[in-house]
Amino acid sequence: MLLEIIATCVDDAITAEKNGADRLELITAITEGGLTPGIGLVEEVVKAVQIPVHVMVRPHSRSFVYNEHDIATMMAEVKAIRMAGAAGVVLGMLTPEGKIDEVSLVKMLEWTGDMQVTFHRAFDELEDQFEGLRTLQKYSSVTRVLTSGGPQPAPQAIPRIRELVEQTAGSELKILAGNGLKWEIIHDFIDRTGVSEVHFGSAVRYGRSGLKPIDPVELRSLAESIHQ
Protein backbone atom coordinates (compact mmCIF):
# COMPACT_ATOMS: atom_id res chain seq x y z
CA MET A 1 0.00 0.00 0.00
CA LEU A 2 1.37 3.38 -1.02
CA LEU A 3 0.66 6.52 1.01
CA GLU A 4 0.71 9.91 -0.74
CA ILE A 5 0.65 13.04 1.42
CA ILE A 6 -0.05 16.63 0.39
CA ALA A 7 2.80 19.04 1.15
CA THR A 8 2.49 22.81 0.90
CA CYS A 9 5.97 23.82 2.10
CA VAL A 10 9.42 22.37 2.76
CA ASP A 11 8.63 21.66 6.42
CA ASP A 12 5.57 19.64 5.35
CA ALA A 13 7.71 17.63 2.97
CA ILE A 14 10.37 16.82 5.56
CA THR A 15 7.78 15.93 8.21
CA ALA A 16 5.89 13.72 5.77
CA GLU A 17 8.99 11.80 4.74
CA LYS A 18 10.16 11.30 8.33
CA ASN A 19 6.80 9.92 9.39
CA GLY A 20 6.00 7.38 6.73
CA ALA A 21 4.85 9.07 3.53
CA ASP A 22 5.84 7.19 0.38
CA ARG A 23 5.25 10.10 -2.01
CA LEU A 24 4.37 13.79 -1.91
CA GLU A 25 1.88 15.83 -3.85
CA LEU A 26 3.30 19.35 -3.71
CA ILE A 27 0.74 22.15 -4.05
CA THR A 28 -0.11 25.65 -2.98
CA ALA A 29 -3.59 27.06 -2.21
CA ILE A 30 -4.81 23.95 -0.40
CA THR A 31 -8.17 25.58 0.37
CA GLU A 32 -8.79 25.91 -3.40
CA GLY A 33 -8.07 22.25 -4.04
CA GLY A 34 -4.43 22.86 -4.94
CA LEU A 35 -2.68 25.10 -7.45
CA THR A 36 0.80 25.11 -8.98
CA PRO A 37 3.46 25.96 -6.38
CA GLY A 38 6.30 28.36 -7.15
CA ILE A 39 9.31 26.82 -8.86
CA GLY A 40 11.55 27.87 -5.98
CA LEU A 41 9.47 25.74 -3.61
CA VAL A 42 9.60 22.83 -6.05
CA GLU A 43 13.39 23.01 -6.21
CA GLU A 44 13.79 23.22 -2.43
CA VAL A 45 11.42 20.31 -1.74
CA VAL A 46 13.11 18.09 -4.32
CA LYS A 47 16.44 18.81 -2.62
CA ALA A 48 15.05 18.28 0.89
CA VAL A 49 13.56 14.77 0.52
CA GLN A 50 14.35 11.41 -1.02
CA ILE A 51 10.80 10.24 -1.68
CA PRO A 52 9.15 11.09 -5.04
CA VAL A 53 7.70 14.58 -5.39
CA HIS A 54 4.72 15.00 -7.70
CA VAL A 55 3.85 18.62 -8.40
CA MET A 56 0.43 20.09 -9.09
CA VAL A 57 0.07 21.86 -12.45
CA ARG A 58 -3.14 23.88 -12.20
CA PRO A 59 -3.08 27.58 -13.14
CA HIS A 60 -6.30 28.65 -11.39
CA SER A 61 -9.32 27.29 -9.57
CA ARG A 62 -12.06 28.73 -11.78
CA SER A 63 -12.65 25.47 -13.63
CA PHE A 64 -10.83 22.60 -15.32
CA VAL A 65 -11.69 23.97 -18.77
CA TYR A 66 -8.61 25.86 -19.96
CA ASN A 67 -8.04 28.34 -22.76
CA GLU A 68 -4.91 28.68 -24.89
CA HIS A 69 -3.22 30.99 -22.39
CA ASP A 70 -3.85 28.56 -19.54
CA ILE A 71 -2.42 25.68 -21.58
CA ALA A 72 0.67 27.70 -22.51
CA THR A 73 1.18 28.51 -18.82
CA MET A 74 0.80 24.85 -17.86
CA MET A 75 3.28 23.74 -20.51
CA ALA A 76 5.82 26.25 -19.18
CA GLU A 77 5.25 24.97 -15.65
CA VAL A 78 5.71 21.33 -16.73
CA LYS A 79 9.03 22.19 -18.36
CA ALA A 80 10.27 24.02 -15.26
CA ILE A 81 9.10 21.26 -12.90
CA ARG A 82 10.88 18.66 -14.97
CA MET A 83 14.09 20.73 -14.90
CA ALA A 84 13.77 20.98 -11.10
CA GLY A 85 14.00 17.19 -10.83
CA ALA A 86 10.49 16.33 -9.71
CA ALA A 87 9.37 12.75 -10.17
CA GLY A 88 5.95 13.61 -11.51
CA VAL A 89 3.24 16.13 -12.27
CA VAL A 90 -0.42 16.19 -11.32
CA LEU A 91 -2.75 17.71 -13.91
CA GLY A 92 -6.12 17.46 -15.59
CA MET A 93 -8.15 19.28 -18.20
CA LEU A 94 -11.70 18.95 -19.48
CA THR A 95 -13.70 20.07 -22.49
CA PRO A 96 -16.81 22.22 -22.00
CA GLU A 97 -18.80 19.04 -22.75
CA GLY A 98 -17.42 17.26 -19.68
CA LYS A 99 -14.89 15.00 -21.39
CA ILE A 100 -11.11 14.78 -21.09
CA ASP A 101 -9.45 17.46 -23.22
CA GLU A 102 -7.17 15.13 -25.15
CA VAL A 103 -5.74 17.84 -27.39
CA SER A 104 -4.42 19.75 -24.38
CA LEU A 105 -3.38 16.57 -22.57
CA VAL A 106 -1.21 15.53 -25.51
CA LYS A 107 0.46 18.95 -25.47
CA MET A 108 1.35 18.43 -21.80
CA LEU A 109 2.66 14.92 -22.38
CA GLU A 110 5.08 16.18 -25.02
CA TRP A 111 7.01 17.87 -22.19
CA THR A 112 6.70 15.47 -19.26
CA GLY A 113 9.61 13.29 -20.35
CA ASP A 114 10.12 10.41 -17.93
CA MET A 115 8.06 12.03 -15.17
CA GLN A 116 4.98 10.17 -14.00
CA VAL A 117 1.66 11.86 -14.69
CA THR A 118 -1.34 11.79 -12.38
CA PHE A 119 -4.68 12.91 -13.79
CA HIS A 120 -6.21 14.72 -10.83
CA ARG A 121 -9.74 15.16 -9.54
CA ALA A 122 -10.91 16.90 -12.67
CA PHE A 123 -11.71 13.25 -13.34
CA ASP A 124 -14.52 13.49 -10.78
CA GLU A 125 -16.32 16.06 -12.94
CA LEU A 126 -16.42 13.82 -16.02
CA GLU A 127 -19.78 13.00 -17.51
CA ASP A 128 -18.64 9.36 -17.93
CA GLN A 129 -15.75 8.20 -15.74
CA PHE A 130 -15.42 4.84 -17.44
CA GLU A 131 -15.04 6.50 -20.83
CA GLY A 132 -12.48 8.76 -19.14
CA LEU A 133 -10.46 5.77 -17.97
CA ARG A 134 -10.46 4.31 -21.47
CA THR A 135 -9.20 7.63 -22.80
CA LEU A 136 -6.39 7.85 -20.24
CA GLN A 137 -5.35 4.24 -20.82
CA LYS A 138 -4.28 5.26 -24.33
CA TYR A 139 -1.43 7.30 -22.86
CA SER A 140 1.30 5.30 -21.14
CA SER A 141 2.70 8.43 -19.50
CA VAL A 142 -0.47 8.77 -17.43
CA THR A 143 0.23 6.42 -14.55
CA ARG A 144 -2.60 7.13 -12.12
CA VAL A 145 -5.93 8.83 -11.55
CA LEU A 146 -6.62 10.70 -8.30
CA THR A 147 -10.31 10.26 -7.63
CA SER A 148 -13.00 10.09 -4.99
CA GLY A 149 -15.28 8.28 -7.40
CA GLY A 150 -17.25 11.43 -8.16
CA PRO A 151 -18.04 14.75 -6.48
CA GLN A 152 -18.67 13.21 -3.06
CA PRO A 153 -15.97 12.18 -0.54
CA ALA A 154 -14.33 8.84 -1.32
CA PRO A 155 -15.90 6.90 1.60
CA GLN A 156 -19.31 7.64 0.07
CA ALA A 157 -18.34 6.20 -3.31
CA ILE A 158 -16.86 2.82 -2.42
CA PRO A 159 -18.80 0.83 -5.07
CA ARG A 160 -17.78 3.26 -7.83
CA ILE A 161 -14.12 3.27 -6.78
CA ARG A 162 -14.18 -0.53 -6.73
CA GLU A 163 -15.49 -0.49 -10.32
CA LEU A 164 -12.74 1.91 -11.38
CA VAL A 165 -10.10 -0.32 -9.79
CA GLU A 166 -11.54 -3.33 -11.61
CA GLN A 167 -11.52 -1.51 -14.95
CA THR A 168 -7.82 -0.67 -14.59
CA ALA A 169 -6.78 -4.15 -13.46
CA GLY A 170 -3.95 -5.47 -15.58
CA SER A 171 -3.06 -2.04 -16.95
CA GLU A 172 -0.35 0.44 -15.98
CA LEU A 173 -2.98 2.94 -14.82
CA LYS A 174 -3.56 2.98 -11.06
CA ILE A 175 -6.43 4.40 -9.03
CA LEU A 176 -5.24 6.75 -6.27
CA ALA A 177 -8.12 7.29 -3.85
CA GLY A 178 -8.43 10.56 -1.98
CA ASN A 179 -10.78 13.12 -0.43
CA GLY A 180 -12.47 12.48 2.88
CA LEU A 181 -10.33 9.55 3.99
CA LYS A 182 -9.49 9.16 7.70
CA TRP A 183 -7.26 6.66 9.43
CA GLU A 184 -10.20 5.31 11.45
CA ILE A 185 -11.83 3.86 8.32
CA ILE A 186 -8.86 3.27 6.07
CA HIS A 187 -8.57 -0.52 6.43
CA ASP A 188 -12.24 -1.08 5.65
CA PHE A 189 -11.99 1.35 2.72
CA ILE A 190 -8.96 -0.42 1.24
CA ASP A 191 -10.53 -3.85 1.70
CA ARG A 192 -13.78 -2.83 0.01
CA THR A 193 -12.28 -0.87 -2.90
CA GLY A 194 -9.11 -2.82 -3.69
CA VAL A 195 -7.04 0.35 -4.13
CA SER A 196 -3.27 0.11 -3.78
CA GLU A 197 -2.63 3.83 -3.25
CA VAL A 198 -4.28 6.38 -0.95
CA HIS A 199 -3.97 10.17 -0.74
CA PHE A 200 -4.27 12.24 2.45
CA GLY A 201 -4.32 15.99 3.02
CA SER A 202 -6.04 17.72 5.93
CA ALA A 203 -6.76 14.47 7.80
CA VAL A 204 -3.10 14.20 8.87
CA ARG A 205 -2.79 17.84 9.96
CA TYR A 206 -3.31 19.39 13.38
CA GLY A 207 -7.02 19.84 13.98
CA ARG A 208 -7.56 18.17 10.58
CA SER A 209 -7.27 21.63 9.07
CA GLY A 210 -5.68 22.17 5.68
CA LEU A 211 -4.14 25.39 6.96
CA LYS A 212 -2.29 23.70 9.85
CA PRO A 213 1.05 21.84 9.74
CA ILE A 214 1.23 18.07 9.39
CA ASP A 215 0.80 16.29 12.72
CA PRO A 216 3.69 13.78 12.88
CA VAL A 217 1.93 11.57 15.43
CA GLU A 218 -1.22 11.35 13.32
CA LEU A 219 0.73 10.65 10.14
CA ARG A 220 3.01 8.08 11.76
CA SER A 221 0.01 6.20 13.15
CA LEU A 222 -1.63 6.16 9.73
CA ALA A 223 1.54 5.07 7.95
CA GLU A 224 2.24 2.27 10.40
CA SER A 225 -1.34 1.09 10.13
CA ILE A 226 -1.50 0.86 6.33
CA HIS A 227 2.07 -0.44 5.91
CA GLN A 228 1.52 -3.42 8.20
C-alpha positions as CSV (number, residue, x, y, z in Angstrom):
1,M,0.0,0.0,0.0
2,L,1.4,3.4,-1.0
3,L,0.7,6.5,1.0
4,E,0.7,9.9,-0.7
5,I,0.7,13.0,1.4
6,I,-0.1,16.6,0.4
7,A,2.8,19.0,1.1
8,T,2.5,22.8,0.9
9,C,6.0,23.8,2.1
10,V,9.4,22.4,2.8
11,D,8.6,21.7,6.4
12,D,5.6,19.6,5.3
13,A,7.7,17.6,3.0
14,I,10.4,16.8,5.6
15,T,7.8,15.9,8.2
16,A,5.9,13.7,5.8
17,E,9.0,11.8,4.7
18,K,10.2,11.3,8.3
19,N,6.8,9.9,9.4
20,G,6.0,7.4,6.7
21,A,4.9,9.1,3.5
22,D,5.8,7.2,0.4
23,R,5.2,10.1,-2.0
24,L,4.4,13.8,-1.9
25,E,1.9,15.8,-3.9
26,L,3.3,19.3,-3.7
27,I,0.7,22.2,-4.0
28,T,-0.1,25.7,-3.0
29,A,-3.6,27.1,-2.2
30,I,-4.8,23.9,-0.4
31,T,-8.2,25.6,0.4
32,E,-8.8,25.9,-3.4
33,G,-8.1,22.2,-4.0
34,G,-4.4,22.9,-4.9
35,L,-2.7,25.1,-7.5
36,T,0.8,25.1,-9.0
37,P,3.5,26.0,-6.4
38,G,6.3,28.4,-7.2
39,I,9.3,26.8,-8.9
40,G,11.6,27.9,-6.0
41,L,9.5,25.7,-3.6
42,V,9.6,22.8,-6.1
43,E,13.4,23.0,-6.2
44,E,13.8,23.2,-2.4
45,V,11.4,20.3,-1.7
46,V,13.1,18.1,-4.3
47,K,16.4,18.8,-2.6
48,A,15.1,18.3,0.9
49,V,13.6,14.8,0.5
50,Q,14.4,11.4,-1.0
51,I,10.8,10.2,-1.7
52,P,9.1,11.1,-5.0
53,V,7.7,14.6,-5.4
54,H,4.7,15.0,-7.7
55,V,3.9,18.6,-8.4
56,M,0.4,20.1,-9.1
57,V,0.1,21.9,-12.5
58,R,-3.1,23.9,-12.2
59,P,-3.1,27.6,-13.1
60,H,-6.3,28.7,-11.4
61,S,-9.3,27.3,-9.6
62,R,-12.1,28.7,-11.8
63,S,-12.7,25.5,-13.6
64,F,-10.8,22.6,-15.3
65,V,-11.7,24.0,-18.8
66,Y,-8.6,25.9,-20.0
67,N,-8.0,28.3,-22.8
68,E,-4.9,28.7,-24.9
69,H,-3.2,31.0,-22.4
70,D,-3.8,28.6,-19.5
71,I,-2.4,25.7,-21.6
72,A,0.7,27.7,-22.5
73,T,1.2,28.5,-18.8
74,M,0.8,24.8,-17.9
75,M,3.3,23.7,-20.5
76,A,5.8,26.3,-19.2
77,E,5.3,25.0,-15.7
78,V,5.7,21.3,-16.7
79,K,9.0,22.2,-18.4
80,A,10.3,24.0,-15.3
81,I,9.1,21.3,-12.9
82,R,10.9,18.7,-15.0
83,M,14.1,20.7,-14.9
84,A,13.8,21.0,-11.1
85,G,14.0,17.2,-10.8
86,A,10.5,16.3,-9.7
87,A,9.4,12.7,-10.2
88,G,5.9,13.6,-11.5
89,V,3.2,16.1,-12.3
90,V,-0.4,16.2,-11.3
91,L,-2.7,17.7,-13.9
92,G,-6.1,17.5,-15.6
93,M,-8.2,19.3,-18.2
94,L,-11.7,19.0,-19.5
95,T,-13.7,20.1,-22.5
96,P,-16.8,22.2,-22.0
97,E,-18.8,19.0,-22.8
98,G,-17.4,17.3,-19.7
99,K,-14.9,15.0,-21.4
100,I,-11.1,14.8,-21.1
101,D,-9.5,17.5,-23.2
102,E,-7.2,15.1,-25.2
103,V,-5.7,17.8,-27.4
104,S,-4.4,19.8,-24.4
105,L,-3.4,16.6,-22.6
106,V,-1.2,15.5,-25.5
107,K,0.5,18.9,-25.5
108,M,1.3,18.4,-21.8
109,L,2.7,14.9,-22.4
110,E,5.1,16.2,-25.0
111,W,7.0,17.9,-22.2
112,T,6.7,15.5,-19.3
113,G,9.6,13.3,-20.3
114,D,10.1,10.4,-17.9
115,M,8.1,12.0,-15.2
116,Q,5.0,10.2,-14.0
117,V,1.7,11.9,-14.7
118,T,-1.3,11.8,-12.4
119,F,-4.7,12.9,-13.8
120,H,-6.2,14.7,-10.8
121,R,-9.7,15.2,-9.5
122,A,-10.9,16.9,-12.7
123,F,-11.7,13.2,-13.3
124,D,-14.5,13.5,-10.8
125,E,-16.3,16.1,-12.9
126,L,-16.4,13.8,-16.0
127,E,-19.8,13.0,-17.5
128,D,-18.6,9.4,-17.9
129,Q,-15.8,8.2,-15.7
130,F,-15.4,4.8,-17.4
131,E,-15.0,6.5,-20.8
132,G,-12.5,8.8,-19.1
133,L,-10.5,5.8,-18.0
134,R,-10.5,4.3,-21.5
135,T,-9.2,7.6,-22.8
136,L,-6.4,7.9,-20.2
137,Q,-5.3,4.2,-20.8
138,K,-4.3,5.3,-24.3
139,Y,-1.4,7.3,-22.9
140,S,1.3,5.3,-21.1
141,S,2.7,8.4,-19.5
142,V,-0.5,8.8,-17.4
143,T,0.2,6.4,-14.5
144,R,-2.6,7.1,-12.1
145,V,-5.9,8.8,-11.5
146,L,-6.6,10.7,-8.3
147,T,-10.3,10.3,-7.6
148,S,-13.0,10.1,-5.0
149,G,-15.3,8.3,-7.4
150,G,-17.3,11.4,-8.2
151,P,-18.0,14.8,-6.5
152,Q,-18.7,13.2,-3.1
153,P,-16.0,12.2,-0.5
154,A,-14.3,8.8,-1.3
155,P,-15.9,6.9,1.6
156,Q,-19.3,7.6,0.1
157,A,-18.3,6.2,-3.3
158,I,-16.9,2.8,-2.4
159,P,-18.8,0.8,-5.1
160,R,-17.8,3.3,-7.8
161,I,-14.1,3.3,-6.8
162,R,-14.2,-0.5,-6.7
163,E,-15.5,-0.5,-10.3
164,L,-12.7,1.9,-11.4
165,V,-10.1,-0.3,-9.8
166,E,-11.5,-3.3,-11.6
167,Q,-11.5,-1.5,-14.9
168,T,-7.8,-0.7,-14.6
169,A,-6.8,-4.2,-13.5
170,G,-3.9,-5.5,-15.6
171,S,-3.1,-2.0,-17.0
172,E,-0.4,0.4,-16.0
173,L,-3.0,2.9,-14.8
174,K,-3.6,3.0,-11.1
175,I,-6.4,4.4,-9.0
176,L,-5.2,6.7,-6.3
177,A,-8.1,7.3,-3.9
178,G,-8.4,10.6,-2.0
179,N,-10.8,13.1,-0.4
180,G,-12.5,12.5,2.9
181,L,-10.3,9.5,4.0
182,K,-9.5,9.2,7.7
183,W,-7.3,6.7,9.4
184,E,-10.2,5.3,11.4
185,I,-11.8,3.9,8.3
186,I,-8.9,3.3,6.1
187,H,-8.6,-0.5,6.4
188,D,-12.2,-1.1,5.6
189,F,-12.0,1.4,2.7
190,I,-9.0,-0.4,1.2
191,D,-10.5,-3.9,1.7
192,R,-13.8,-2.8,0.0
193,T,-12.3,-0.9,-2.9
194,G,-9.1,-2.8,-3.7
195,V,-7.0,0.4,-4.1
196,S,-3.3,0.1,-3.8
197,E,-2.6,3.8,-3.2
198,V,-4.3,6.4,-1.0
199,H,-4.0,10.2,-0.7
200,F,-4.3,12.2,2.5
201,G,-4.3,16.0,3.0
202,S,-6.0,17.7,5.9
203,A,-6.8,14.5,7.8
204,V,-3.1,14.2,8.9
205,R,-2.8,17.8,10.0
206,Y,-3.3,19.4,13.4
207,G,-7.0,19.8,14.0
208,R,-7.6,18.2,10.6
209,S,-7.3,21.6,9.1
210,G,-5.7,22.2,5.7
211,L,-4.1,25.4,7.0
212,K,-2.3,23.7,9.9
213,P,1.1,21.8,9.7
214,I,1.2,18.1,9.4
215,D,0.8,16.3,12.7
216,P,3.7,13.8,12.9
217,V,1.9,11.6,15.4
218,E,-1.2,11.4,13.3
219,L,0.7,10.6,10.1
220,R,3.0,8.1,11.8
221,S,0.0,6.2,13.2
222,L,-1.6,6.2,9.7
223,A,1.5,5.1,7.9
224,E,2.2,2.3,10.4
225,S,-1.3,1.1,10.1
226,I,-1.5,0.9,6.3
227,H,2.1,-0.4,5.9
228,Q,1.5,-3.4,8.2
